[in-house]
Amino acid sequence: MSEKIKRCAIYIRVSTSEQMMHGKSLEAQRDYLACYAKDHGMIPVGVYADEGKTARKELKKRKAIHALLEDVKAGKIDVILFWRLDRWFRNMSDFYMVQDILDEYGVYWISASEPGITMETRDGRLQLNVVLSIGQNEVDTTSERIKFVNEASIRQGKVIFGDSNMPRGYKVGIVDGKKCMVKDPNQEEMVNAFYDYFEKHQSKQGTLKYMQRNYDPTFSYSVLRTMLSSEFYKGTYRGIPYCPAYVSEERWARLQQISKKNIKHSPSGRIYYFSGMIRCPVCSQLLAGTGCRSVINRKTGEKRDYCYYRCNRAMIDRICTNRHRLSQNLIESYLLDNLEQEFDAHKIRVEEIKKKKKKERPQTRTEKQIDKEMDRLNILFQKGRINWDYYSAEYDSLEEEKRQLTVTVPEPEQDYSFIEELLRQDFRSIYSSLTPENRRAFWHNTIRQIHLTPEYTVDHVDFI
């Protein structure tokens, strides 16, 4: 039987020290993997190279890995080739973090020089975990050694990172013959203005706009957050005196108190019954729970929480036009009043969908004819007479046609016994006796999705 041609990504990595000491060049890995792909009938669709990157580098700093994962998510890759497992990862946490993404998109990997290491068999997984454990131990040992060296450098005031990683207001300078962090004269005024304005006005958003307007249009909220949390600005690093300070310890403590006051905390105990069940009728984004607390008795000062649902793409990102808020109380009342009618309408819709699915496409070809067409497609693609998009679409269509010939899986009947039994009882009385947590569980075990009209009223309801 003919098999679909696989699109492979070639991943290569070598650290600077490895290349200098052992000659493990990227070119050698690339040539080896290209030959492997050709010998196994795979089509290389890209080469992803992390040059000068060690296995100790954080995953976020390995740019080729991220480019590779983006193409995986875009559906451009079927299999990933690398020379050895230690070219891919040398620690278990990063490996399984990426493996989860590959599993989600149905992409697997091949270690070309280690055929026994695989995720497909029990012994292969055992070898995989052994190799990863050894690599993790080497990384941890090296990390401890580097940490010890860095601790000594910090205590001596030596800089341990480059200019590109310097926080705002600092640069690398020479003090007493050694590289140290010193204040940057070009940014010193800006940093002092930042702390003065924030301490006086006690507003993060106001300070952000002030800095963008008067000093740097690219000043971001992440920079603001760093300047309010990094201990460099009070002259220490890991609690050790390290660099010139912009603020004193006492002033830093005051700034931390002000920063904490800027954080808004939602009232505890607010329960959203329909979270994850309602989508925006304009952009289809899931509506998010929001709420407020209002005084309901002026004499006693008693307050009550109110729950609403809104589209955050409109309220926060400003990329949707729907700025309505939907009351949880109104949705709850509507469902209690109309649950039986909505359930009957749902059953009618389900039956109509079943009738449409019964109209099967006529079978015009045999399994042998389909296999022959698959072989023809493979030959045309290998000769470069058709492109990948056409090849993949036609091959997938043939596979589906073949599957329809041999596999007929009856659709499971929906079990409505729970809802039917519920409607025969006085469910309103039962519902009124439930706690808020149990009411939420009740709706999530009964309803799959609530569809809204553009006017923000209930259009129809899908039941589980």
N, C-alpha and C positions, 0 to 999 in steps of 0.2 A: 504494500500500500504506500502511496506517495505521501510524504509529510510536508507541511508548510515550511518554507525557508525561514530561518530565524535571523532577526536583525540583532547583531551583537555590538555592544559598546566595549571598547578596549580601555581598561584603566591601568595606568602605570604610575609608579611613585618611586622616588629615590631621594634619600637625604644627601645633603652636600658632603658629609663625612663618608658616607658609603661610597659615593661616586669617586671621591679622592683616594680612598684606601683600597677598595675592592674592584673598582671599574664597573660597578653595576649600573651601566648607563641606561637612560630612558630609551635610546635608540635600540639597544639590544633587546629590551623587553618588548618594544613596539614590533620589531621584526619577528620575534618569536611568536607573539600572539597573533600577528597577521597571518603567518603561515598556519598556525593552529586553526584559525577560523576558516581559512581556505580548505584545509584538509578535512574539516568536519562539515562542509557545506553551509557555512554561515556567511552572512553579508555584513562586514563592518560598516557601521553608520556613524562612527565618531571615535576619536581618541581623546581621552581625558587624562591630562598629565598634571601631577602635583610634583613639581621639581623643587628640590631643596627643602622638602617637608619631611619631618620625622614622624614616627608613629606616636610620639609624645604630644604632638600638636593637638590642640583642641579641635574637635570636629568642625566648629564654626570657622576655623582658620584654613581649612582645606577646601579651597575654592572649587577645585575640579570635582570633588565629591558632590558639592551643592549643584553645580551645573549638570552633573550626571543625574542627580535625583529629580531635577526639574524636567529633564527629558524623559525620565521614567514616568513621571506624573502626566506628561503630555502624550504618552502612549507611543513613543518613538523607539522603544527598546524592548526586546524580548529576553535577552540574556546578557550578562556582564562577564567579561573575560579578564582575569588578572593572572600574573605569573605564579605568585605564591600567596598564601593567606596573609603573611605578614606585610605584603604590599597593600593589602586591603585594610586590615585593622590589626592592632596588637593589644586591644583591650576589649573586654566583654561588653561593657556598658555601651560604648559607641557602636560596636558591631550589631547588637540586638536592637538598638534604636533605629539604625538604618534598615535592618532586616525586616522590621515591622512595616516599613514603607514598601519594601520590595514585595512582601507577602500580599499587601493590600492591592498592589497593581499587577500581581501575577508574574513578576520578573524573578528569575533565578540567576545564580552565578556559577562559574566554573573556575576552579584553581587549576590552571593548565598543567603545572608540573606536579600536582598532588591529586591524582585521580581518586584516591581513597577518601579524601575529605569532601564531604557533601552533606547537605541537609536532608537528602532523600532517604537515607538508610540509617538504621540504629548505630551500626559500627562507624559510619561516616560522621554522625553527630558526636559520637564519643571522641573520635580523633579531633574533630573540630574544637570541642571544648578543652581538650588537653592542650592543643596548640595555643588556643586563646589564653588559657590559664598561665602557660609558660611565658607568653608574650606580656601578659598583664604583670606578672612578677618582675620581669625585666624592666618594664616601664616604671613600676612602683619603686624598684631599687634605684633606678636612675633619678627619679623624681626626688627621692629622699636626699640623694647626694646633692642635687641642684638646690634643694631647699636649704640644706646646711650651708652651702656656699653663699646663697642669697642672704641668709640671716646674718652672716658675718659681714657682707657688704653693706647691709642696711645699718648695722651698728656702727660702721665706719663712715656712714653718710655717703657712700658711693652710689651712683645712679645705676639701676639694674634694668632699665628699659630705654628705648630710643626716643628721639624727638617726636616721632609720629604718635607715640602713646602718651605724650605729656598732657596733663590736664591744663585747662585754660589758665593763663597767668604765669606759667612756668616754662622753662627751657633748660637744656643741658649747658652747664658752664664749668669752668675750671676753677677750683678752690684749693689752695695749698697743694697744687700739683695733681689733683684727682678730679674726675668727672663727678659733678654733683648737680642736684636740682637747685636752680636759682630762679628768682623772680624775673619775668620777662618785662622789660621796661615798656615795650609796645602795648602790653595788655594790662599793665598794673593799674592804670586809671579805671579801666573797664571793670576789673574784678572788685576794686574798692567801691565803685559806684553801685555794683550789683548788691553787695551786702548792705550798704547804706540805705538803698531804696527799699530793699525787702524788709529790713528791720524797722524802718519808719512806717511803711504802708501795710506791711503784714499781709500781702496778697501775692500769690504765685502768678496768677494770670496777669495782674497789673505789672509785676516785675518783668515778666516775659515780654509784654508789649513795650515796656519802657526800654529794655535792652535792644529789642529789634528796631525800635524807632530811633534810638540815639547812638547805638554803638555797632550792632551787627545784625543785619536783616536775616541772617541764617541762624541766629541764636535760637536753639530749640528747647523744647520742654525737657528732653533727656539731658541736655547740658545743665539746665537749671537744677534738675534733680541731682546730678553729680556734684554740683557746687554746693548743694545743701547737705550732702551726705559724705563726701570724701574728706577723710581726716587730714589729707595733705594740707588743706587750707588752714588748719590750726597747727601745722608744722610737724606732724607726727606720721609715722607709717607703721602699722601693726603695734601701735602704742609706744613706739620708740622715736625720740627726737630725730628728725630726718632732714627737714628742709626749712627755709624761711617761712614764717607764718604770716597770713593775711589777717587773721583774727585771733584774739586771745582765747584761752580756754573758757573764761567766764562768758565772753561774748558768743562763743560757739555754742555753749549750753543754752543761752537765750534763743539763739537762732533755731536750735532743734525744737524748743518748745513752741515757737511760732510756727515752724514747719508742720508739727503734729496737729496744731489747731486748724490748719488748712485742709486736713483730710476729713472728708465727709463720711460718716458711718451711718448705714441704713438701720432703722429701728429693728430690733430683734423681734421674732415672733410673727413676722408678716409672711403669710403662706399664699402662694399663687397656685390656684387650682388647675389652671389650663396652660401652664408653661410648656413650651415645645409642641403645642397643639394648634396654634393659630398663626397664619402667615399673612403678611401685608398684602392687601388686594392690588397694590400698585407694583411693587418690586419682588414679591414672593419671599422676602426675608422673614424668618421666624420673629414674631413679636416678642419683645423683652418685657419682663415685669418691672413695673415702677409703682411708686405709691406716695402717699402723703398722709399727714396726721392733722386732723381738724378738731376744733373744740365743739362738742355737741351739747354742753351744758355750761353756760356762762357762770352760773352760781357756784357750781362745784369745781369748775375747771376740767371736767372730765373730757378726755380726748378719745378719738376713734381712728383706727388705721383704715385707709381706703386703698384698694389694689386696682391698678390699671395695667393695660398692655399698650405698648407703643412700638413704632418702627425706629430702631436706633440708626438705621441708615439715613433717616430723615432728621432725627433730633440731634444726632451727634456728627455723623459724617457729611450731612447736608447734600446727599446725592439721591434722595427720594423726595417726592412732593407730598407724601402722606404724613401730615403732622397731627393727625387725630390721636386721641387717647380712648381706649375702649375699656369701659367699666366692667370689672369682674362681677359685680352684683347684677348688672343687666344681663350678662351672658348666663350667669347661674339661674336667674329667674326665667329667662327664655327657655332654657333647656328643661327645667322642671315643668314648665307649662306645656311644652311641645315635644317631649321625649318620645311619646308613642307615635305621633304623626311623623316625626323625623325618622324613626326606625322603619315605619312602613315604606316611606319614600326611598330609604336606603336599600331595602330589599328589592324594590322595583328596579332601581338603577343597576344592582348587581345582576339581576336576571337578564336585563337588556345587554349588558356586557358579555354575558355567557353566550347569548344567541349570536352575537357578532363573531365571537371566537370560534364558533362551530363551522363557520364558512372556511374550510381548509383549502389551501392552494392545490390544484390538481397535480398529481405526480406524473410527470411526463418522461422521466429518465430512470433507468435502473442504477443500482449501486455500481455496477461495472462501468457504465457510461460516465458516471460522476468521477470515478477514480481516473479514468482516461483523460477527462477534462482537467483534473488537478495536475496530472503529469504534463499536459500541454502547457498549462500556466507556468509551471516551474521552469520549463525549458525556455519559454518566451522571456521570463524575468531574468534568468541567468545570462541570456544572450543580449540583454539590455533593450529589448524591443518594447517593453512596457515598463511604466514606472511603479514605484512601491505602492502608492495609494490605490492605483487601479488593481494591481496584483492582490493586495491585501483584501480589498473589498470583495473581489470576485472569489477569492479562495474561501473567505469567511462565509460567503453566500452558499458556496458549494458544500462546505461542511455542515451548514444548517440544513440544507436540502437533504443531505445524506442522513443526518440525525433524525429528521422527520420520517424517513423511510423505515428506520429501525427502532425508534424509541417513541413510544406513546405513553406519556405519563398523565394519568387523569388528575385533574385539579381537585385538591381536597375541598370538600364541602365546608362552608363556614358554619361553625357551631354557634347558633344564636340562643341556645337553651338558657344561658345565664340571663340574657336580657329579657327573653320572653317570660321567664319565671318572675323576674323582677317587676315587669309591668303588670303581672296578674296580682301582685300584692299592693299594699298601700305604701309605695316606695317613698312618698313624700314624708310620711311619719318616720320611716326608717332613716331617711336622709337627715331629717332635722335633729335626730339624736346622735349623729356622728360628730366626732371632733373635727376641727379644721384639717388635721393631717389625714384622717380617714376619708374626709370628703374629697381631698385631692386624689387619694388612692382610688376612690370610687370612680371618679371621672376618667382617670388614666387606665382603668381596667374595663371601661365601657366604650369610650370614644377614641378613635384614632386621630381624627383631624376635624377642625371646625373651619368651614370655608366662609369667607366674608364677601359681601357685595362692595362695590366702590363707595357706597354710602355708609359703610361700616356697620351694616346689619348682617345677621346670619343668613347666608344663602342656602347652605345645606350642611349636613353632618355625616361624616363617615364613621361607622361603628366597627369595633374590633371583631 
